[in-house]
Amino acid sequence: MPNSIIEKTKTGIRGFDKHTHGGFIKNSVNLVSGGPGTGKSIFALEYLFYGAVNNEPGLFISFEEDLEGLRIDGAVFGWDFKKAEDKKLIKFAYVYPYELSKFPAQLKSMAKSIGAKRIVIDSISNFGMAYESSFEYRKKLYVLISTLKKLEATTILTSEIESDTSTDRNGGNSLSRYGVAEFVCDSVTVLHYGGLGGISDRAVRIMKMRRTDQTRGPIPMVIGPKGIELLEKEF
């Protein structure tokens, strides 16, 4: 049952907010993971564009240089990021993944420059490449999440996972590249490509969402001309 006390941030992704009783918990940090081509970046872009349309500024931080490619990806679905940028409702930023000593300070500065209410970091798989040990990565990830929590924005962290062969929640595979983020984030959503057949060749499983009785999944998902849509659960 939904909890009316918990304030939520709507994602704008059709079906997702219904399956989570309103979207992500406000000011939370949320992991969206999956194999290559499962739709992680589309999910994140759609989340930010919906916020911009509703006057909630959004910050997209990429550890890859091709920011123009993100704008083009959005245009395919009718999302005019250039217009949103001109209105200072969206900011795209590239951060070099091997020079992260000043990243928390950079993050705070960029978020405050537009009054960000939504943040995307794409991806923490690349963020982790800067650190030689899992111990060091774990420490820096805690610092990152602590910084994000203080910004009073609702955040998506994307991460690639090595395998996308099963929607089985007990499959034993890590839910992020380094098997850490799923334990420290407030929610974990895994996107799958293949494995269902029939109504959809894609699926979503919302593995956890704190203080929410979410649909357990797997939930059929399609990527159409207007973006991502989660269908009614039929499994």
PyMOL commands that set and color helices and strands:
alter all, ss='L'
color gray80, all
select helices_A, chain A and resi 16-19+40-53+67-76+81-86+103-114+124-128+134-150+181-184
alter helices_A, ss='H'
color red, helices_A
select strands_A, chain A and resi 8-9+24-25+29-34+58-62+90-94+118-122+154-160+187-197+200-209+219-224+227-230
alter strands_A, ss='S'
color yellow, strands_A
deselect
rebuild
show_as cartoon
